[in-house]
Amino acid sequence: MTNRDRLLGLTVVLLWGLNFLAIRVGLDHFPPFFFAALRFAVLAVPALLFIPRPPVRMRWILLYGTGFGILQFAFLFTAMRVGMPTGLASLVLQSSAPFTVLLGTLLLGERIRPVQIAGIAVAVAGMAVIGWDRLAHATLLPVLLTLAGGLGWAFGNIGARLAGTETPGVNPLHLMLWTTAIPPVPLFALSAFAEGPTTGARALAEAFTPAGLPALLALAYIAVLATVVGTGLWTYLLGRYPAGLVAPFSLLVPIVGIAAAWTFLGETPTTLSLIGGVVVLAGAFAATSSRPRATTVNARIEPSGTPAMAGTGRPA
């Protein structure tokens, strides 16, 4: 990999790591379900108007959009709203990696190697350490909700993988952008039911005031910089290099997320949670390590929403 492309990889890490900080700013203003719906709606309209539909069956687009878009962000945003620390959220969401391996084995009959089994066991041990630490300092519920978000992301990965195996060479950026059309309506409906029919609309109107401007900027960051720019750069790198060479950059995202939360929000992680985080990342890396021979397409998607074809993929 050239130095220029390494710099591009680190740029993606920075964009995706700071994405969690933008989510926190947005959630301080918007209710979580409405914010999740808005996050996809601002991309869905131009995507449907200007991006050609990928040549894959709609069922895989629905599975991808439901898992990655609805389940992941409904649980993640709720977890962060009820107390999940921003930096820790960026780390626990990496649970999607071992979840994806397990679902691939259970649902697709993919062969799981001993090193992947060991990696999953290590990741589970790390998550147990984080859960124990959170239970000692606060409630365990935010961690469980974030893990549910990671599981939802894993189901989305299965949809992306099935789309990739059905249509080899499908443009991953186009596929991701089309899946943004799936979450808005269900999430807006969920927001109206759980958060009130006018709560989100009032928050959106107030976002165009000086007090709400940070939330509006956070939404723009998530949609444009984290998703379009970050995804575009990541897709470019995956087109030039093997996924196993590109994917390790994704494991740096929680480092940026934790550092940003520490610097700007004053979230000081405990020693035990940091130890558990390192264990989770080590397990996730082992669980999703590239196979000696590529036999299937392995898709992972980042926090702002794009699939990486083959190998380890990208972070949440």
ChimeraX attribute file (.defattr): number of C-alpha atoms within 10 A of each C-alpha:
attribute: neighborCount
match mode: 1-to-1
recipient: residues
	/A:1	10
	/A:2	7
	/A:3	8
	/A:4	9
	/A:5	16
	/A:6	14
	/A:7	11
	/A:8	17
	/A:9	22
	/A:10	16
	/A:11	17
	/A:12	25
	/A:13	26
	/A:14	20
	/A:15	23
	/A:16	30
	/A:17	28
	/A:18	25
	/A:19	28
	/A:20	30
	/A:21	23
	/A:22	23
	/A:23	25
	/A:24	22
	/A:25	18
	/A:26	26
	/A:27	22
	/A:28	15
	/A:29	20
	/A:30	26
	/A:31	21
	/A:32	27
	/A:33	28
	/A:34	26
	/A:35	27
	/A:36	29
	/A:37	27
	/A:38	22
	/A:39	25
	/A:40	26
	/A:41	20
	/A:42	17
	/A:43	19
	/A:44	20
	/A:45	15
	/A:46	13
	/A:47	20
	/A:48	15
	/A:49	9
	/A:50	8
	/A:51	15
	/A:52	12
	/A:53	16
	/A:54	19
	/A:55	13
	/A:56	18
	/A:57	12
	/A:58	13
	/A:59	12
	/A:60	21
	/A:61	24
	/A:62	21
	/A:63	22
	/A:64	32
	/A:65	30
	/A:66	23
	/A:67	25
	/A:68	37
	/A:69	31
	/A:70	27
	/A:71	22
	/A:72	29
	/A:73	29
	/A:74	26
	/A:75	24
	/A:76	28
	/A:77	26
	/A:78	20
	/A:79	24
	/A:80	23
	/A:81	19
	/A:82	13
	/A:83	15
	/A:84	25
	/A:85	22
	/A:86	25
	/A:87	27
	/A:88	24
	/A:89	26
	/A:90	29
	/A:91	28
	/A:92	27
	/A:93	25
	/A:94	33
	/A:95	28
	/A:96	28
	/A:97	32
	/A:98	28
	/A:99	23
	/A:100	25
	/A:101	23
	/A:102	21
	/A:103	17
	/A:104	20
	/A:105	13
	/A:106	12
	/A:107	9
	/A:108	12
	/A:109	10
	/A:110	14
	/A:111	13
	/A:112	14
	/A:113	12
	/A:114	11
	/A:115	14
	/A:116	22
	/A:117	17
	/A:118	15
	/A:119	25
	/A:120	26
	/A:121	17
	/A:122	22
	/A:123	30
	/A:124	19
	/A:125	16
	/A:126	26
	/A:127	25
	/A:128	15
	/A:129	20
	/A:130	25
	/A:131	22
	/A:132	17
	/A:133	19
	/A:134	19
	/A:135	13
	/A:136	10
	/A:137	10
	/A:138	13
	/A:139	16
	/A:140	17
	/A:141	16
	/A:142	24
	/A:143	25
	/A:144	18
	/A:145	23
	/A:146	30
	/A:147	24
	/A:148	22
	/A:149	32
	/A:150	29
	/A:151	26
	/A:152	26
	/A:153	35
	/A:154	31
	/A:155	25
	/A:156	32
	/A:157	33
	/A:158	26
	/A:159	22
	/A:160	34
	/A:161	25
	/A:162	24
	/A:163	27
	/A:164	24
	/A:165	16
	/A:166	15
	/A:167	14
	/A:168	13
	/A:169	10
	/A:170	16
	/A:171	16
	/A:172	22
	/A:173	21
	/A:174	16
	/A:175	26
	/A:176	25
	/A:177	25
	/A:178	24
	/A:179	29
	/A:180	28
	/A:181	23
	/A:182	22
	/A:183	26
	/A:184	24
	/A:185	15
	/A:186	14
	/A:187	24
	/A:188	21
	/A:189	16
	/A:190	17
	/A:191	23
	/A:192	17
	/A:193	10
	/A:194	13
	/A:195	16
	/A:196	13
	/A:197	14
	/A:198	11
	/A:199	15
	/A:200	23
	/A:201	14
	/A:202	11
	/A:203	17
	/A:204	20
	/A:205	10
	/A:206	17
	/A:207	19
	/A:208	13
	/A:209	11
	/A:210	8
	/A:211	11
	/A:212	18
	/A:213	15
	/A:214	18
	/A:215	25
	/A:216	20
	/A:217	15
	/A:218	21
	/A:219	25
	/A:220	16
	/A:221	20
	/A:222	27
	/A:223	22
	/A:224	16
	/A:225	18
	/A:226	27
	/A:227	26
	/A:228	19
	/A:229	17
	/A:230	26
	/A:231	28
	/A:232	17
	/A:233	17
	/A:234	27
	/A:235	18
	/A:236	15
	/A:237	21
	/A:238	19
	/A:239	13
	/A:240	11
	/A:241	13
	/A:242	14
	/A:243	22
	/A:244	17
	/A:245	15
	/A:246	23
	/A:247	27
	/A:248	18
	/A:249	19
	/A:250	25
	/A:251	21
	/A:252	19
	/A:253	30
	/A:254	30
	/A:255	20
	/A:256	23
	/A:257	26
	/A:258	26
	/A:259	19
	/A:260	21
	/A:261	24
	/A:262	16
	/A:263	11
	/A:264	9
	/A:265	16
	/A:266	10
	/A:267	16
	/A:268	13
	/A:269	15
	/A:270	13
	/A:271	10
	/A:272	15
	/A:273	21
	/A:274	18
	/A:275	13
	/A:276	26
	/A:277	24
	/A:278	18
	/A:279	21
	/A:280	31
	/A:281	25
	/A:282	17
	/A:283	28
	/A:284	28
	/A:285	23
	/A:286	22
	/A:287	28
	/A:288	24
	/A:289	20
	/A:290	20
	/A:291	13
	/A:292	6
	/A:293	6
	/A:294	10
	/A:295	10
	/A:296	15
	/A:297	19
	/A:298	26
	/A:299	28
	/A:300	30
	/A:301	26
	/A:302	23
	/A:303	25
	/A:304	26
	/A:305	28
	/A:306	31
	/A:307	28
	/A:308	30
	/A:309	29
	/A:310	23
	/A:311	23
	/A:312	27
	/A:313	30
	/A:314	28
	/A:315	31
	/A:316	31
